[in-house]
Amino acid sequence: MSKPKERKSINIETVSNNSEYLKELEDENLKLRIENAYLKELRRLRLEEETLLKKQRESSTASEEISN
């Protein structure tokens, strides 16, 4: 009669371990999503800044040509 009890306790431990593992995976997934969103936004801001600097250089060059 002790074998069913052993199986039941093993199943409970397995379920507990699986749910803990699932929770860890969900936490890691959330962290990676946040990191990915941060890096995408950082890239967008850098590209925006580069575009503004390029426009400033072009307008500066154009104004130098006009003044010469």
N, C-alpha and C positions, 0 to 999 in steps of 0.2 A: 504494500500500500504506500510505501514511501516514494516509489518512483513517480507517480503522478504529481506529488508535491514538488519533487525536484524539477520536473519538467515545467511546472507552473512557475516556479521561482526563476528558472532560466528564461522563460518567455517574458516575464515581467522585467528582468534585467535587460534582456535584448531590446524590448520595446523602450525602456528607459534610455538605454544607450543610443538607440536609433533616434529617439526624439531629441536627445542632447546633441547628437551629431547633426541632425537636421537644423536645430537652432543655431549651432555654430556656423553651418553653411549659409543660413539666411543672414546672420550677422555679417559674415565676410562678404556676401553678395551686396548687402546694403553699403558697406564701406567702399567696395569697389565701384559701385554706382556713383557714390558721392565723389570719390576721387576722379572718376571719369568726367563727371559734370564739371568739376573744378578745372580740370585740365582743358576741357573744351572751351570753357569761358575764358581762361587765361590765353589760349591760342587766339580766340576771337578778338580779345582786347589788343593783343600784340599786332595782329593783322590790321586792325583799325588804326592803331597808332602809326604803323608803317605807312599806311595809305595817307594819313594826314601829313606825315613828314614828307612824303613824296610830292604831294600837292603843294606844300609850302616851298619845297626846293624848286619845283617847276615854276611857280609864280615868282619866286625870287629871281630865277634865271631869266624869265620873260621880262621882268622889270629892269634888269641890268641891260638887256639887249635894247630896250626902248630908250634908256638913258644914254646909251653910247651912240 
